[in-house]
Amino acid sequence: MKSRTFKQAVCILATFWVLVEVYWGFSRSPIDDRWTGEVSIVNVFKPTNVDATMTMDMIDPGLIMNRRPDVDKPGARISFDGSQADGIQKLGVSAAFFENPESWKFSQGFCALKFEKHRGSGGSWINGHEDVRKVAVIDYESNTAGCFNFELGVVDFDHIEFMIVKPGQSITNRESLKNVVFVELKRDSRVSFIQRLIMRARFSSWVDKPSLIDA
């Protein structure tokens, strides 16, 4: 009798866990995950690779598994690392995005999002890869001190193009595209297998109205 009761309890807990995972999979945005990639500096559509890696955590703290003690708004936590990472800092990127004594805080390098705009789709012109198509292009603005505006070009479920956007830069004005920090990001998931399956299944419909906040 005790063995049967234990098995029943395990089955109930397993069922509950699966249901919670399914719920979270439907609740979170497909880009609400961790992304990593090698950094390039682009000058007039010509990228130069640098020995630096960027890690980006897109976070919507409205979901319980995303809550951090010092973050209460949707945004992106970005960090740069590598032997040539200091070259990125010299381009005007705040020290908060690099290794520093306060890096243990999640809010270090975190940009709360003030504005999110979907600009449709298009080719990947910035790095000269015109054959790569972005199914969604999203602009983000932050009101966090020291942060920057950036663009995410969603290529597919597992790949995103990241670009820091400085004032005055425009894809239609090639001469303005100098010293652009550009990263081809790949999903380095912190999300469970069940959630990823559901997020992937929702991806094709999500790109019609892509958002971090409104999944």
Residue frames as a rotation matrix with the C-alpha (Angstrom) as fourth column:
MET 1
0.566 0.824 0.000 0.00
0.824 -0.566 0.000 0.00
0.000 0.000 -1.000 0.00
LYS 2
0.471 -0.468 -0.748 2.81
0.139 -0.798 0.587 2.42
-0.871 -0.380 -0.311 0.93
SER 3
-0.607 -0.725 0.326 4.62
0.399 0.077 0.914 1.62
-0.687 0.685 0.242 -2.35
ARG 4
-0.153 0.644 0.750 1.47
0.974 -0.032 0.226 2.34
0.169 0.765 -0.622 -4.36
THR 5
0.775 0.452 -0.442 0.92
0.561 -0.814 0.152 5.59
-0.291 -0.366 -0.884 -2.49
PHE 6
0.013 -0.868 -0.497 4.51
0.118 -0.492 0.863 6.68
-0.993 -0.069 0.096 -3.18
LYS 7
-0.693 -0.251 0.676 4.19
0.650 0.189 0.736 5.86
-0.312 0.949 0.032 -6.89
GLN 8
0.300 0.885 0.357 0.94
0.943 -0.332 0.033 7.79
0.148 0.326 -0.934 -7.08
ALA 9
0.671 -0.104 -0.734 2.58
0.294 -0.872 0.391 10.80
-0.681 -0.478 -0.555 -5.45
VAL 10
-0.443 -0.896 -0.039 5.49
0.217 -0.149 0.965 10.64
-0.870 0.419 0.260 -7.90
CYS 11
-0.462 0.350 0.815 3.08
0.887 0.172 0.429 10.43
0.010 0.921 -0.390 -10.84
ILE 12
0.652 0.744 -0.149 1.10
0.753 -0.657 0.015 13.42
-0.087 -0.122 -0.989 -9.57
LEU 13
0.364 -0.610 -0.704 4.26
0.086 -0.731 0.677 15.48
-0.928 -0.307 -0.213 -9.10
ALA 14
-0.654 -0.635 0.411 5.59
0.424 0.142 0.894 14.48
-0.626 0.759 0.176 -12.55
THR 15
-0.057 0.737 0.674 2.27
0.988 -0.054 0.143 15.38
0.142 0.674 -0.725 -14.18
PHE 16
0.779 0.327 -0.535 2.20
0.480 -0.860 0.174 18.72
-0.403 -0.392 -0.827 -12.38
TRP 17
-0.072 -0.912 -0.403 5.79
0.114 -0.409 0.905 19.46
-0.991 0.020 0.134 -13.44
VAL 18
-0.655 -0.132 0.744 5.03
0.716 0.209 0.666 18.69
-0.243 0.969 -0.043 -17.10
LEU 19
0.370 0.884 0.284 1.91
0.920 -0.392 0.020 20.90
0.129 0.254 -0.958 -17.01
VAL 20
0.633 -0.224 -0.741 3.92
0.226 -0.862 0.454 23.77
-0.740 -0.455 -0.495 -15.52
GLU 21
-0.485 -0.872 0.070 6.62
0.258 -0.065 0.964 23.35
-0.836 0.486 0.256 -18.19
VAL 22
-0.359 0.453 0.816 3.96
0.931 0.107 0.350 23.40
0.071 0.885 -0.460 -20.92
TYR 23
0.709 0.656 -0.258 2.39
0.688 -0.724 0.047 26.53
-0.156 -0.211 -0.965 -19.43
TRP 24
0.273 -0.700 -0.660 5.75
0.048 -0.676 0.736 28.31
-0.961 -0.232 -0.151 -19.28
GLY 25
-0.606 -0.524 0.599 6.51
0.567 0.245 0.787 27.23
-0.559 0.816 0.149 -22.85
PHE 26
0.018 0.718 0.696 3.35
0.951 -0.226 0.209 28.96
0.307 0.658 -0.687 -24.05
SER 27
0.775 0.367 -0.514 3.85
0.574 -0.750 0.330 31.98
-0.264 -0.551 -0.792 -21.79
ARG 28
0.173 -0.813 -0.556 7.38
0.166 -0.532 0.830 33.06
-0.971 -0.236 0.043 -22.62
SER 29
0.722 -0.010 -0.692 8.62
-0.612 -0.476 -0.632 34.80
-0.323 0.879 -0.350 -25.75
PRO 30
0.920 -0.374 0.116 10.78
0.388 0.823 -0.415 32.63
0.060 0.427 0.902 -28.05
ILE 31
0.241 -0.887 0.395 13.65
0.123 -0.376 -0.919 35.12
0.963 0.270 0.018 -27.58
ASP 32
0.598 0.006 0.801 13.40
-0.761 -0.308 0.571 34.99
0.250 -0.952 -0.180 -23.78
ASP 33
0.919 -0.386 -0.077 16.59
0.392 0.916 0.081 32.97
0.039 -0.105 0.994 -23.45
ARG 34
0.378 -0.878 -0.293 20.40
-0.121 -0.361 0.925 33.14
-0.918 -0.314 -0.243 -23.35
TRP 35
0.970 -0.096 0.222 22.38
0.230 0.080 -0.970 33.96
0.075 0.992 0.099 -26.52
THR 36
0.341 -0.916 -0.210 26.14
0.048 -0.206 0.977 33.98
-0.939 -0.344 -0.026 -27.19
GLY 37
0.853 -0.086 0.515 28.33
0.522 0.151 -0.839 34.90
-0.006 0.985 0.174 -30.16
GLU 38
-0.175 -0.983 -0.062 31.64
0.920 -0.185 0.345 36.26
-0.351 0.003 0.936 -31.45
VAL 39
0.509 0.358 -0.783 31.91
0.267 -0.930 -0.251 40.03
-0.818 -0.081 -0.569 -31.82
SER 40
-0.114 -0.519 0.847 32.73
0.991 -0.124 0.057 41.91
0.075 0.846 0.528 -35.02
ILE 41
-0.122 0.061 -0.991 33.37
0.187 -0.979 -0.083 45.61
-0.975 -0.195 0.108 -35.61
VAL 42
0.171 0.312 0.935 31.73
0.952 0.193 -0.239 46.75
-0.255 0.930 -0.263 -38.85
ASN 43
-0.303 -0.266 -0.915 32.92
-0.018 -0.959 0.284 49.70
-0.953 0.102 0.286 -40.95
VAL 44
-0.136 0.357 -0.924 30.82
-0.913 -0.406 -0.022 50.53
-0.384 0.841 0.382 -44.00
PHE 45
0.747 0.635 -0.194 29.47
-0.664 0.710 -0.233 46.95
-0.011 0.303 0.953 -44.29
LYS 46
0.204 -0.741 -0.640 32.93
-0.256 0.591 -0.765 45.38
0.945 0.320 -0.069 -43.81
PRO 47
0.941 0.222 0.254 33.15
-0.296 0.183 0.937 43.31
0.162 -0.958 0.238 -40.59
THR 48
-0.136 -0.981 -0.140 36.40
-0.484 0.189 -0.855 42.71
0.865 -0.049 -0.500 -38.71
ASN 49
0.644 0.369 -0.670 36.39
0.296 0.688 0.663 39.91
0.705 -0.625 0.334 -36.15
VAL 50
-0.050 -0.639 0.767 37.77
-0.767 -0.467 -0.439 40.68
0.639 -0.611 -0.467 -32.70
ASP 51
-0.544 -0.212 -0.811 38.76
0.248 0.883 -0.398 38.25
0.801 -0.418 -0.428 -29.96
ALA 52
-0.865 0.372 0.338 35.69
-0.479 -0.408 -0.777 38.90
-0.152 -0.834 0.531 -27.83
THR 53
-0.685 0.689 -0.239 32.46
0.536 0.698 0.476 37.11
0.494 0.198 -0.846 -27.01
MET 54
-0.667 0.561 0.491 29.11
-0.682 -0.724 -0.100 38.59
0.299 -0.401 0.866 -26.08
THR 55
-0.775 0.532 -0.341 26.52
0.601 0.787 -0.140 36.90
0.194 -0.314 -0.929 -23.88
MET 56
-0.728 0.609 0.315 22.96
-0.570 -0.793 0.217 38.23
0.382 -0.022 0.924 -23.82
ASP 57
-0.781 0.589 -0.206 20.15
0.612 0.656 -0.442 37.15
-0.125 -0.471 -0.873 -21.51
MET 58
-0.586 0.723 0.367 16.75
-0.313 -0.619 0.720 38.39
0.747 0.307 0.589 -22.63
ILE 59
-0.871 0.190 -0.453 14.58
0.488 0.437 -0.755 38.53
0.054 -0.879 -0.474 -19.52
ASP 60
-0.192 0.856 0.481 10.90
-0.310 -0.518 0.798 39.12
0.931 0.005 0.364 -18.82
PRO 61
-0.948 -0.314 0.058 10.74
-0.146 0.265 -0.953 39.04
0.284 -0.912 -0.296 -14.99
GLY 62
-0.149 0.968 0.203 6.95
-0.984 -0.165 0.062 38.75
0.094 -0.190 0.977 -15.14
LEU 63
0.566 0.243 -0.788 7.57
-0.268 0.958 0.103 34.99
0.780 0.153 0.607 -15.39
ILE 64
0.927 -0.080 0.366 8.53
-0.361 0.064 0.930 33.45
-0.098 -0.995 0.030 -12.06
MET 65
0.673 -0.709 0.210 11.53
0.664 0.705 0.250 31.49
-0.325 -0.029 0.945 -13.43
ASN 66
0.217 -0.589 0.779 13.03
0.675 -0.486 -0.555 34.76
0.705 0.646 0.292 -14.73
ARG 67
0.938 0.251 0.240 12.96
0.033 -0.754 0.656 36.70
0.346 -0.608 -0.715 -11.49
ARG 68
-0.096 -0.986 -0.134 16.23
0.664 0.037 -0.747 38.22
0.741 -0.161 0.652 -10.32
PRO 69
0.102 0.201 -0.974 16.68
0.977 -0.204 0.060 40.02
-0.187 -0.958 -0.217 -6.96
ASP 70
-0.344 -0.316 -0.884 17.82
0.295 -0.930 0.218 43.30
-0.891 -0.186 0.414 -8.53
VAL 71
-0.990 0.084 -0.114 15.79
-0.134 -0.293 0.947 43.33
0.046 0.952 0.302 -11.78
ASP 72
-0.461 0.885 0.060 12.07
0.301 0.220 -0.928 44.03
-0.835 -0.410 -0.368 -12.00
LYS 73
0.362 0.559 -0.746 11.55
-0.557 -0.512 -0.654 45.13
-0.747 0.652 0.126 -15.62
PRO 74
0.807 -0.070 0.586 11.86
0.452 0.712 -0.538 43.37
-0.379 0.699 0.606 -19.00
GLY 75
0.671 -0.614 -0.416 15.23
-0.689 -0.723 -0.044 43.84
-0.274 0.316 -0.908 -20.65
ALA 76
0.802 -0.507 -0.318 18.55
0.142 0.677 -0.722 42.41
0.581 0.533 0.615 -21.73
ARG 77
0.742 -0.660 0.116 21.59
-0.262 -0.126 0.957 41.57
-0.617 -0.740 -0.267 -19.63
ILE 78
0.905 -0.426 -0.013 24.67
0.057 0.152 -0.987 41.90
0.422 0.892 0.162 -21.85
SER 79
0.636 -0.769 0.061 28.32
-0.244 -0.125 0.962 41.13
-0.732 -0.626 -0.267 -21.11
PHE 80
0.792 -0.497 -0.354 31.51
-0.379 0.055 -0.924 41.15
0.479 0.866 -0.145 -23.19
ASP 81
0.640 -0.626 0.447 34.54
-0.258 0.373 0.891 38.99
-0.724 -0.685 0.077 -22.51
GLY 82
0.793 -0.423 0.438 37.82
0.609 0.534 -0.587 38.18
0.015 0.732 0.681 -24.28
SER 83
-0.055 -0.958 -0.280 41.35
0.899 -0.170 0.403 39.42
-0.434 -0.229 0.871 -24.86
GLN 84
-0.844 -0.244 0.478 40.18
0.473 -0.758 0.448 42.26
0.253 0.605 0.755 -27.14
ALA 85
0.131 0.969 -0.208 37.05
0.967 -0.079 0.244 43.19
0.220 -0.233 -0.947 -25.20
ASP 86
-0.100 -0.219 -0.971 38.70
0.596 -0.795 0.117 46.44
-0.797 -0.566 0.210 -24.10
GLY 87
-0.956 -0.244 0.163 38.57
0.264 -0.472 0.841 47.59
-0.128 0.847 0.516 -27.73
ILE 88
-0.210 0.958 0.194 34.77
0.739 0.026 0.673 47.47
0.640 0.285 -0.713 -27.54
GLN 89
0.317 0.285 -0.905 34.84
0.886 -0.428 0.176 49.59
-0.337 -0.858 -0.388 -24.40
LYS 90
-0.618 -0.641 -0.456 36.93
0.404 -0.756 0.515 52.19
-0.674 0.134 0.726 -26.25
LEU 91
-0.772 0.416 0.480 34.04
0.430 -0.215 0.877 52.54
0.468 0.883 -0.013 -28.72
GLY 92
-0.629 0.479 0.612 31.94
-0.579 -0.814 0.043 54.02
0.519 -0.328 0.789 -25.94
VAL 93
0.258 0.707 -0.658 30.39
0.050 0.671 0.740 50.93
0.965 -0.224 0.137 -24.35
SER 94
0.490 0.025 0.872 30.04
-0.767 -0.462 0.444 51.35
0.414 -0.886 -0.207 -20.57
ALA 95
-0.600 -0.800 0.019 32.34
-0.665 0.485 -0.568 49.47
0.445 -0.353 -0.823 -18.18
ALA 96
-0.133 0.642 0.755 29.20
-0.836 0.336 -0.433 47.88
-0.532 -0.689 0.492 -16.66
PHE 97
0.802 0.491 -0.339 29.12
-0.595 0.608 -0.526 45.49
-0.052 0.624 0.780 -19.64
PHE 98
0.169 -0.834 -0.526 32.57
-0.311 0.461 -0.831 44.08
0.935 0.304 -0.181 -18.87
GLU 99
0.269 -0.147 -0.952 34.12
0.756 0.644 0.114 42.20
0.596 -0.751 0.285 -15.94
ASN 100
-0.265 -0.309 0.913 34.18
-0.318 -0.866 -0.386 44.49
0.910 -0.393 0.131 -12.91
PRO 101
-0.971 -0.229 0.063 33.88
-0.132 0.300 -0.945 44.22
0.198 -0.926 -0.321 -9.10
GLU 102
-0.444 0.880 0.166 30.08
-0.649 -0.189 -0.737 44.56
-0.617 -0.435 0.656 -9.33
SER 103
-0.582 0.170 -0.795 29.61
-0.718 0.352 0.601 41.90
0.382 0.920 -0.082 -12.05
TRP 104
-0.961 0.228 -0.155 28.06
0.273 0.864 -0.423 39.47
0.038 -0.449 -0.893 -9.56
LYS 105
-0.383 0.866 -0.321 24.96
-0.110 -0.388 -0.915 41.67
-0.917 -0.315 0.244 -9.60
PHE 106
-0.191 0.380 0.905 22.56
0.883 0.469 -0.011 40.78
-0.429 0.797 -0.425 -12.41
SER 107
0.789 0.550 -0.274 21.75
0.418 -0.807 -0.417 44.48
-0.450 0.214 -0.867 -12.79
GLN 108
-0.061 -0.866 -0.496 25.34
-0.295 -0.459 0.838 45.09
-0.953 0.197 -0.228 -13.96
GLY 109
-0.944 -0.302 -0.133 25.04
-0.191 0.171 0.967 45.27
-0.270 0.938 -0.219 -17.74
PHE 110
-0.418 0.870 0.261 21.25
0.841 0.480 -0.251 45.04
-0.343 0.114 -0.932 -17.60
CYS 111
-0.987 0.152 -0.047 19.30
-0.157 -0.879 0.449 47.36
0.027 0.451 0.892 -19.89
ALA 112
-0.352 0.935 0.036 15.65
0.414 0.190 -0.890 47.78
-0.839 -0.299 -0.454 -18.95
LEU 113
-0.737 0.067 0.672 13.63
0.669 -0.070 0.740 48.23
0.097 0.995 0.007 -22.14
LYS 114
-0.602 0.494 -0.628 11.76
-0.061 -0.812 -0.580 51.51
-0.797 -0.310 0.519 -22.56
PHE 115
0.254 0.621 -0.742 10.68
-0.787 -0.313 -0.531 50.99
-0.562 0.719 0.410 -26.16
GLU 116
-0.523 -0.321 0.789 10.28
0.139 0.882 0.450 48.04
-0.841 0.345 -0.417 -28.52
LYS 117
0.242 0.595 -0.766 9.45
-0.696 -0.444 -0.565 48.41
-0.676 0.670 0.307 -32.22
HIS 118
0.028 -0.138 0.990 9.00
0.485 0.868 0.107 45.74
-0.874 0.477 0.092 -34.88
ARG 119
-0.131 -0.181 -0.975 10.31
-0.593 -0.774 0.224 47.01
-0.795 0.607 -0.006 -38.24
GLY 120
0.756 0.465 -0.460 9.30
-0.645 0.411 -0.645 44.04
-0.111 0.784 0.610 -40.38
SER 121
0.625 -0.554 0.551 11.80
0.404 0.833 0.378 41.74
-0.668 -0.013 0.744 -42.09
GLY 122
0.862 -0.322 -0.392 14.73
-0.505 -0.617 -0.603 42.15
-0.047 0.718 -0.695 -44.46
GLY 123
0.661 -0.691 -0.294 18.17
0.286 0.594 -0.752 41.15
0.694 0.413 0.590 -45.66
SER 124
0.718 -0.519 -0.464 21.30
0.521 -0.042 0.853 41.12
-0.462 -0.854 0.240 -43.53
TRP 125
0.803 -0.344 0.486 23.16
0.277 -0.507 -0.816 44.08
0.528 0.790 -0.312 -45.05
ILE 126
0.887 -0.391 0.245 25.26
-0.457 -0.678 0.575 45.32
-0.059 -0.622 -0.780 -42.16
ASN 127
0.204 -0.855 0.478 27.88
-0.358 0.389 0.849 42.55
-0.911 -0.344 -0.227 -42.36
GLY 128
-0.389 -0.378 -0.840 27.74
-0.884 -0.104 0.456 42.10
-0.260 0.920 -0.294 -46.12
HIS 129
-0.929 0.106 0.354 25.73
0.132 0.990 0.048 38.84
-0.346 0.091 -0.934 -45.95
GLU 130
-0.567 0.739 -0.364 22.89
-0.815 -0.566 0.123 39.83
-0.115 0.367 0.923 -48.26
ASP 131
-0.456 0.374 -0.808 21.90
-0.314 0.782 0.539 36.17
0.833 0.499 -0.239 -48.68
VAL 132
-0.808 0.195 -0.556 20.90
0.576 0.459 -0.676 35.90
0.124 -0.867 -0.483 -44.99
ARG 133
-0.286 0.795 0.535 17.28
-0.006 -0.560 0.829 36.91
0.958 0.234 0.165 -44.44
LYS 134
-0.999 0.045 -0.006 15.98
0.001 -0.096 -0.995 38.22
-0.046 -0.994 0.096 -41.13
VAL 135
-0.438 0.899 -0.022 12.38
0.700 0.356 0.618 37.16
0.564 0.255 -0.786 -40.55
ALA 136
0.760 0.641 -0.113 11.95
0.582 -0.593 0.556 39.96
0.290 -0.488 -0.823 -37.99
VAL 137
-0.443 -0.840 0.314 13.85
0.538 -0.530 -0.656 43.12
0.717 -0.121 0.686 -37.10
ILE 138
0.645 0.661 -0.384 13.21
0.674 -0.254 0.694 44.65
0.361 -0.706 -0.609 -33.67
ASP 139
-0.212 -0.655 0.725 14.52
0.061 -0.750 -0.659 47.97
0.975 -0.096 0.199 -32.34
TYR 140
0.448 0.299 -0.842 15.06
0.834 0.200 0.515 48.38
0.323 -0.933 -0.160 -28.59
GLU 141
-0.041 -0.419 0.907 15.58
-0.161 -0.893 -0.420 51.55
0.986 -0.163 -0.030 -26.60
SER 142
0.053 -0.031 -0.998 16.60
0.891 0.453 0.033 51.61
0.452 -0.891 0.052 -22.94
ASN 143
0.582 0.140 0.801 16.21
-0.143 -0.952 0.270 54.26
0.801 -0.271 -0.534 -20.27
THR 144
0.851 -0.381 -0.360 18.85
0.500 0.381 0.778 52.69
-0.159 -0.842 0.515 -18.00
ALA 145
0.750 -0.615 -0.244 21.90
-0.571 -0.788 0.230 54.88
-0.334 -0.034 -0.942 -17.35
GLY 146
-0.220 -0.969 0.114 24.93
-0.665 0.234 0.709 53.82
-0.714 0.080 -0.696 -19.39
CYS 147
-0.032 0.270 0.962 22.92
0.409 0.882 -0.234 51.60
-0.912 0.386 -0.139 -21.74
PHE 148
-0.825 -0.265 -0.500 22.66
-0.361 -0.434 0.826 51.79
-0.436 0.861 0.262 -25.51
ASN 149
0.386 0.899 -0.205 19.97
-0.730 0.162 -0.664 51.28
-0.564 0.406 0.719 -28.12
PHE 150
-0.721 -0.657 0.219 20.26
-0.390 0.646 0.656 48.08
-0.573 0.388 -0.722 -30.11
GLU 151
0.139 0.704 -0.697 18.70
-0.990 0.124 -0.071 46.15
0.036 0.700 0.714 -32.97
LEU 152
-0.400 -0.177 0.899 17.88
-0.269 0.961 0.070 42.44
-0.876 -0.214 -0.432 -33.04
GLY 153
-0.114 0.319 -0.941 17.56
-0.987 0.073 0.145 40.76
0.115 0.945 0.307 -36.43
VAL 154
0.085 0.235 0.968 15.87
-0.504 0.848 -0.162 37.39
-0.860 -0.474 0.191 -35.91
VAL 155
-0.559 -0.380 -0.737 17.21
-0.829 0.267 0.491 34.95
0.010 0.886 -0.464 -38.52
ASP 156
-0.055 0.597 -0.801 15.56
-0.159 0.786 0.597 31.80
0.986 0.160 0.052 -37.20
PHE 157
0.849 0.518 -0.103 14.66
0.003 0.192 0.981 30.19
0.528 -0.833 0.161 -33.88
ASP 158
0.685 -0.632 -0.362 18.31
0.701 0.436 0.565 29.60
-0.199 -0.641 0.741 -32.93
HIS 159
-0.381 -0.894 0.237 20.06
0.924 -0.359 0.132 32.62
-0.032 0.269 0.963 -34.50
ILE 160
0.802 0.548 -0.238 19.85
0.555 -0.831 -0.043 36.39
-0.221 -0.097 -0.970 -33.95
GLU 161
-0.144 -0.811 0.567 21.92
0.784 -0.443 -0.435 39.27
0.603 0.382 0.700 -35.29
PHE 162
0.567 0.237 -0.789 22.70
0.755 -0.532 0.383 41.95
-0.329 -0.813 -0.480 -32.69
MET 163
-0.187 -0.632 0.752 23.84
0.765 -0.574 -0.292 45.50
0.616 0.521 0.591 -33.46
ILE 164
-0.176 0.067 -0.982 24.43
0.747 -0.641 -0.177 48.50
-0.641 -0.765 0.063 -31.21
VAL 165
0.227 0.360 0.905 22.73
0.868 -0.497 -0.019 51.50
0.443 0.789 -0.425 -32.80
LYS 166
-0.527 -0.482 -0.700 24.36
0.724 -0.686 -0.074 54.89
-0.445 -0.546 0.710 -32.23
PRO 167
0.393 0.685 -0.613 22.68
0.248 -0.721 -0.647 58.26
-0.885 0.102 -0.454 -32.87
GLY 168
0.212 -0.241 -0.947 22.87
-0.749 -0.663 0.001 59.25
-0.628 0.709 -0.321 -36.52
GLN 169
-0.833 -0.524 0.176 23.53
-0.312 0.709 0.632 55.77
-0.456 0.472 -0.754 -37.85
SER 170
0.314 0.941 -0.124 21.26
-0.637 0.112 -0.763 54.48
-0.704 0.318 0.635 -40.59
ILE 171
-0.027 -0.269 0.963 21.33
0.398 0.880 0.257 51.49
-0.917 0.391 0.084 -42.90
THR 172
0.768 0.374 0.520 20.45
0.622 -0.239 -0.746 53.87
-0.154 0.896 -0.416 -45.76
ASN 173
0.813 -0.574 0.099 23.57
-0.533 -0.801 -0.274 55.96
0.237 0.169 -0.957 -45.08
ARG 174
0.785 -0.483 -0.387 26.48
0.436 0.876 -0.206 53.57
0.439 -0.007 0.899 -45.46
GLU 175
-0.106 -0.895 0.433 29.07
0.140 -0.445 -0.884 56.18
0.984 -0.033 0.173 -44.47
SER 176
0.179 0.239 0.954 27.44
-0.843 -0.462 0.274 56.47
0.507 -0.854 0.119 -41.04
LEU 177
0.968 0.243 -0.063 28.00
-0.191 0.876 0.443 52.77
0.163 -0.416 0.894 -40.32
LYS 178
0.078 -0.996 -0.045 31.43
-0.259 0.024 -0.966 53.00
0.963 0.087 -0.256 -38.74
ASN 179
-0.842 -0.506 0.190 32.70
-0.343 0.228 -0.911 51.19
0.417 -0.832 -0.365 -35.64
VAL 180
0.199 0.974 0.112 29.43
-0.873 0.124 0.473 49.30
0.446 -0.191 0.874 -35.31
VAL 181
-0.720 -0.344 0.602 29.46
-0.618 0.712 -0.333 46.53
-0.314 -0.612 -0.725 -32.67
PHE 182
0.211 0.744 -0.634 27.85
-0.926 0.360 0.115 43.55
0.313 0.563 0.765 -34.39
VAL 183
-0.663 -0.383 0.643 27.33
-0.620 0.763 -0.185 40.00
-0.419 -0.521 -0.743 -33.08
GLU 184
-0.150 0.584 -0.798 25.93
-0.625 0.569 0.534 36.88
0.766 0.579 0.279 -34.73
LEU 185
-0.426 0.053 0.903 24.25
-0.882 0.197 -0.427 35.28
-0.200 -0.979 -0.037 -31.73
LYS 186
-0.399 0.305 -0.865 23.34
-0.217 0.885 0.412 31.63
0.891 0.352 -0.287 -31.28
ARG 187
0.584 0.701 0.409 20.93
-0.603 0.038 0.797 30.27
0.543 -0.712 0.445 -28.69
ASP 188
-0.608 -0.709 -0.358 22.82
-0.132 0.535 -0.835 28.94
0.783 -0.461 -0.418 -25.66
SER 189
0.097 0.985 0.140 19.67
-0.174 -0.122 0.977 27.97
0.980 -0.119 0.160 -23.87
ARG 190
-0.910 -0.195 0.367 18.93
-0.381 0.036 -0.924 28.27
0.167 -0.980 -0.107 -20.18
VAL 191
-0.051 0.996 0.072 15.41
-0.995 -0.045 -0.085 26.95
-0.082 -0.076 0.994 -20.95
SER 192
-0.260 0.006 0.966 14.23
-0.327 0.940 -0.094 23.37
-0.909 -0.340 -0.242 -20.41
PHE 193
-0.968 -0.172 0.183 13.77
0.078 0.489 0.869 20.96
-0.239 0.855 -0.460 -23.33
ILE 194
-0.263 0.949 0.171 9.97
0.929 0.297 -0.220 20.91
-0.260 0.101 -0.960 -23.03
GLN 195
0.345 0.376 -0.860 9.72
0.245 -0.921 -0.304 24.70
-0.906 -0.107 -0.409 -23.02
ARG 196
-0.535 -0.628 -0.566 12.04
-0.401 -0.401 0.824 24.97
-0.744 0.668 -0.038 -26.03
LEU 197
-0.813 0.299 0.499 9.92
0.550 0.676 0.491 22.49
-0.190 0.674 -0.714 -28.00
ILE 198
0.210 0.972 -0.111 6.81
0.899 -0.236 -0.368 24.59
-0.384 -0.022 -0.923 -27.42
MET 199
0.218 -0.218 -0.951 8.61
-0.074 -0.976 0.206 27.88
-0.973 0.025 -0.229 -28.07
ARG 200
-0.830 -0.557 -0.043 9.94
-0.123 0.107 0.987 26.46
-0.545 0.824 -0.157 -31.34
ALA 201
-0.510 0.721 0.469 6.45
0.850 0.505 0.149 25.29
-0.130 0.475 -0.870 -32.35
ARG 202
0.491 0.730 -0.476 5.11
0.680 -0.663 -0.315 28.82
-0.545 -0.169 -0.821 -31.71
PHE 203
-0.359 -0.805 -0.472 7.98
0.390 -0.589 0.708 30.60
-0.848 0.070 0.525 -33.47
SER 204
-0.763 0.017 0.646 6.49
0.641 -0.104 0.760 30.85
0.080 0.994 0.069 -36.99
SER 205
0.303 0.922 0.242 3.36
0.802 -0.384 0.457 32.58
0.514 0.055 -0.856 -35.69
TRP 206
0.437 -0.205 -0.876 5.33
0.701 -0.533 0.475 34.72
-0.564 -0.821 -0.089 -33.22
VAL 207
-0.612 -0.789 0.055 7.42
0.644 -0.457 0.613 36.38
-0.458 0.411 0.788 -35.97
ASP 208
-0.098 0.652 0.752 4.23
0.805 -0.392 0.445 38.02
0.584 0.649 -0.487 -37.32
LYS 209
0.664 0.254 0.704 4.21
-0.183 -0.857 0.482 40.16
0.725 -0.448 -0.522 -34.16
PRO 210
0.097 -0.724 -0.683 7.55
0.655 0.563 -0.504 39.54
0.749 -0.399 0.529 -32.43
SER 211
0.418 0.034 0.908 8.03
-0.535 -0.798 0.277 40.86
0.734 -0.601 -0.315 -28.91
LEU 212
-0.716 -0.627 -0.308 9.93
-0.021 0.461 -0.887 40.07
0.698 -0.629 -0.343 -25.74
ILE 213
-0.877 0.337 0.343 7.13
-0.452 -0.332 -0.828 41.30
-0.165 -0.881 0.443 -23.53
ASP 214
0.151 0.989 0.004 4.00
-0.858 0.133 -0.496 40.12
-0.491 0.071 0.868 -25.35
ALA 215
-0.752 -0.530 0.393 4.65
-0.336 0.820 0.463 36.42
-0.568 0.216 -0.794 -25.96
